[in-house]
Amino acid sequence: MIKNEWPLWEVFTQKRSGAPFEHAGSVHAPDKEMALQNARDVYSRRNEASCLWVVLSEYITSSSPEDAEAFFEPSNDKIYRHPNFYKTPGATFE
């Protein structure tokens, strides 16, 4: 982090209660309260969200695209994990 730069927070929005949270973008803020306020101002100005999550970017861990084959390979040989043999209900949100 550059000196005097606020930490980066990832913002997740929920359109309505019960709906999944989706990544909306990022904001800089000195603390979690300010991060929520900045996220509200940037990502829900037009009532696009009913709830917000903010998470410090440093706490998010991701798999690497270069390692995708080795990382996900163990599940490829388990065809029963794919919904080809049974029907799955669609998600409904109210």
N, C-alpha and C positions, 0 to 999 in steps of 0.2 A: 504494500500500500504506500502511496506517495504521502509524504508528510503533509499534514493539514488537509488531507482529503478524507471525506466521510466514507464509512464502509458502504459496500454495495449490498443491497437487499433484493432478493427475487420476490416478485409479486405474483400471487395466485388469486384468481377471482372465481366466485361462484355466482352464476346468473340468477338462480333461485334456490330456495331451500330444498335440499335433497339432490340437487344436480352435482355433477363432479366438479372439482376445482380444476381450473386450467391456468397454465402459465401465461401471464399477461405481459410481463416485461420486468424491468429493474428500476430501482430508485436508489439514490444516495441519501443517507440520513445518519445522524450521530447516535440515535438510539431507536428502540423498537416503536415507541410511541410516535416519534416524528416520522419513522418509516411508514407506519399506518396512515398518518395524515397525508404524507406525500403520495402514497399509493392511492388513497381516496381521491385526492385532487387530480391525479394524472389518469387513473384507470377507471374511475366511476363518475366522471363529470356528468354524463348523460344517463345515469341510472343503469349502467351496464352490469352492475354487480349488486348482490344483496349481502355478500360477505367477502372479506379479504383475508388472506394469509400473507405475512411477510416473513422471510427466512433469510438470515445472513448467508450470502453466497458461499462463504468459506465452509459452511456446514453441509453443502450439497456435494455428494460424490456421484460420479458418473462413470459408466463403462466407456472404454475407448473404442472408437470405430476400427482402429487397427487390430484390436484384440477380439473383434466380434465373432469371428469364426471359432476360435478356441473357447471363448467365454460362453457362447450360446450353444455350442456343439452338443453337450450332454443331453439337451432336451430334444434335439432333432431326431433321435432314434426312438423316441417314445410317442408313437403316433396316436396312442390313446389320449394324449393330452390335447389333441386337436379336435374340435367339435364336428368331425366328419361323420361320426357314427351315431349321433343323437342330436336332437333339436335343442337349442338354447333359447330361452325367452328373451325378447328384446327388453331393454331397460326402459322403464317409464318413470317419469318424474311429475309430481304434481306441484 
